[in-house]
Amino acid sequence: MTERTAKIAILLLVLTTLSLATRGIAEPLKVSNPGTGSIPLQGNWQFHLGDDKAWADPALDDSSWEQIHADAPWGSQSHPSYTGFAWYRRRIEIDDSNAAGTKKLALLIPPVQDAYEVYWNGQKLGTYGMLPPNANWWIVGHVEVYPLPTTNGVLALRVWKAPLSSVDPAESGGLTSTPQLGDASVLAAQAKSVGYQNDERRMPNFLIGAVTLVLGVLSFLLYLRDRKQALYLWLALYLVAGGLGELQRLSAFRFGITFRTYQLITQLLSSSRDISIWLILLALFGMAQERRWRRATGWIIAIYFAAQVIDIITIFMWEKGGVLPWIDGITTAVYSATPLYVFVIIVFGLMRRNRLSLWPLILAVSVNGLFSVILNLAGQGVRFTHWTLIDNLASLGFRLGGYFFDLGFVLSTLLFLALIFTIAREQFLERERQARIELEVKSAREVQQILVPEETPAIPGLSIASVYRPAEEVGGDFFQVIATADGAALIALGDVSGKGLKAAMTVSLIVGALRTMADYTQSPAAILQGLNRRLLGRTDGGFVTCVIARIDPSGATTLANAGHLAPYRAGQELPVNGSLPLGLAADAVYDELVFLLHEGETLTFYTDGILEARNPAGELYGFDRVTALVGSGRTIEQMVEEACNFGQQDDITVFRVTRLAQSAPANAARLSMATQIAGA
């Protein structure tokens, strides 16, 4: 070989060597047996985008693959925003010459985004999550340890990264830190320590979460005890959701639950907290009973849930990619902005009920709500905007005794305390109000003996029966039967607008005036005019309906009506002229209707409690049913029972007078107090 030929051969050898070096030939990683310790598998790893299971073969020539480090995601090195499959490979040679005894070695794989299969010399050691076509992955990456069957070989990782969501940065995918080689027991302990450290760091959060959950259960039990107190139910919903939200951060939960399941639970708890806060504020501001606010809140909740449901459906199909990330971004923006509805409630609530005692809760809700909305929206589109606001917000907080309390937890705790204080105070005031009402009812009960007599006087020639069924403990219905000196019966039946002690006192005024005037006149119209004069300005904006009838021993009947329902004679409604109720106008005129009540005929009086009975469908009992009921020949007890079964809304009083033959004994009707108690 000539000197020139030798130089050319040497030059070709150098060029070939340089070419192979630029193609990424990786020298095997030679490490000593770590014994009872562990060592990181640092350096360059062979890396290739795409997927081919043949790449697990240890004999594969991977010299053409690119090289990247394992201590950072591939998105931060050479492939930003890449999703799908990629492979890592590393040849490892372990020197056992200096090992003090044979140790069972294992491989520690740090958290990987998002799922993988691990191979050693072509043999699959295990799987982390599930790869497509039925992909499933963990919400929080965690460490896994795999025993090594041999000491030398090729380590291969088949990794799959899910499509990026609207809050995922471009710097994502694959290994996030360097795998380690070491003693199996040491690596297992190291893997467990990650969870222990997480739980220890958040221990105060978990304790407060447990307390919140217990208080939520107690609040729900209070609601079951008194289901009229819906505020207890909304408080229970908020506290239970808040408590579970903290407890779901336990390592046993976070490291053992998949992405889809976690998202479903998280969004359910988050929406429960938001909606329960809306309902609590509506109740405290006295807006929950208004139809427009119920309707508006119903629509907002429907939009909120629709966005959540669409988002959850999108997540369950996430591996398909395509337009799903865009749909996720839109729905996330909708349900992240919807909680701003709380500020609408606060503004309108303060316009109608600006109470100093509600301000701690209002401030806590406002600050917490604003922070949550900003936190949720700050991460949207971060791989395009490259904003760091969400990281800055997440880092806000303070340290105390080795624990870090982030701003979100602090605001949530303050809101929890403000809720408990405000609702406890409101319930204390409510109990005081109930105590006053009970005292009022007790006083009204003492007056009730005047409202409805327990028995009527015996009047020859008349059979009198009555049933009174109050809708509340003390109602506004009343009736009186007065026997006159000449053997006639003066009958009065009416209804005072309103309930409780005020209505009872008005009735006591009516009954006293009625009995006084009956000593001077037996004219029903004159008695009504006298009652009207005495009630002017004394009904506190209300009114009184009343019908009065005088029945002589001969059956001659005179009847006058002040805005009350016309009575029935022998099943037919009497043609009574319309007139104003008592207490409205000083110049009201009341006409008299005169007729003869024959032997065996009946007069049936009733209050509007029957007429206004309403079934669950919202249908009123109505005049047609009343006419049919009176004409059916049923007893008044049966009439009242039918109206109550239909749907009692107000006091019900039915009063029936039957004219007997002159030879028949007088029948005195006694009001059934058992009926009254049953209806109370």
Summary of the structure (lengths in Angstrom):
residues: 680
radius of gyration: 42.5
end to end distance: 123.2
largest distance: 160.2
contacts: 2169
relative contact order: 0.06
helix: 46%
strand: 21%
